[in-house]
Amino acid sequence: MSQWFEFWRGQGRATYGDDLSIVGDRIVPADIFVDIRGGLLQPDLSMKIEVRQGIPVCAEVCLRSRPDGPEVREKDLAQVRLGWLIEQIVAKASMKPAGRIGEHGYGWSKPVNDQTALADIRQVRSGRSRMSQERLLKVVEVYREHINDRPTEAVERAFGVSHRTAARYVQQARTAGLLPTTTPGKKKV
């Protein structure tokens, strides 16, 4: 069964099926298909939002010039705010636990459109790691192999990234519990 909702005074429409995913403490459709009608001088936009590893992401986006409008231009691409669109649409389609129902589980509220939903989705998206678990494990491996000789610089060389990015990779490994926290000047494997 397909469900839908309109937004932006009917200019946008999002459809989704029955497959659901957990995002933070909310439940959202696993796939959301979005169509937004452009203005007289703007192209129409369609996109697909997927939940991957508990994080809503843009899986595809398409701009189409309207028969009565100009071609798709560079400025049209620059005006597409994907992150903002994802947060707005996923928040509107999200549901939150409404409480325990009997011994078999929780009931869910109907879709909500409030600032709390938007804040919840934004928090999940901002705290995400774009690094796969395999890559994170490789960071840990390189770091530990070079624990006595500038391990962050070894990560920098191994991944071909800046020192700042390598330090962020190491911090993500610490946050994930794969490396212990350290005190400046003290090495811990």
C-alpha positions, 0 to 999 in steps of 0.5 A, a space after each residue: 500500500 502506498 501512502 503520500 503527503 503534500 507539502 509546500 502548499 501542494 507544490 511537493 508530494 512525497 510517496 512511500 510504501 509500508 517498509 519502515 526503518 528506525 531513525 534515532 527514536 523514530 520510525 520512518 519509511 525506508 524509501 521516500 519518493 519526492 516530486 516538487 513542481 518548480 516555479 515558472 523559471 525553475 525546473 521540477 525536482 524529483 528525489 529518492 530518500 533511503 534510510 541506510 544504517 539508520 540514517 536518511 540519505 539522498 539516493 538519487 536526485 533529478 532536475 527536469 526542465 519544464 516544457 514551458 520553462 528554461 533549461 536546467 542551469 547551473 544556478 538551479 543545481 546550486 539552489 538545491 539544498 539536499 540536506 534541508 530537503 531530507 530533514 524536512 521531508 523525513 521529519 514530516 513522514 516520521 512517527 514516534 512511539 506512542 507507548 506500549 500496547 499489550 505484551 507484543 510491542 509499541 504503538 506508533 503515532 501517526 506522522 508528525 510535523 513538528 519542530 521536535 521531529 525536525 530536531 530529532 532527524 537533524 541530530 541523527 544526520 549530523 552525528 552520522 559517520 560517513 565511514 563504513 565499519 570496514 574502513 573504520 577498522 582499517 583506521 584502527 589497524 593502521 593506527 595500532 601498527 604505528 602506535 610508537 611512531 606518529 600513528 595519526 600521520 600513518 593514517 594520513 599516509 595510508 588513506 591519502 587524506 589531510 592531517 585534520 581528516 586523519 585526526 577526525 578518522 581516529 576520533 571517530 574510531 575512539 567514539 565508536 569504542 574501537 580505540 581508547 580515549 587518551 591523555 595528551 602525551 600518554 599512549 594507549 593501544 
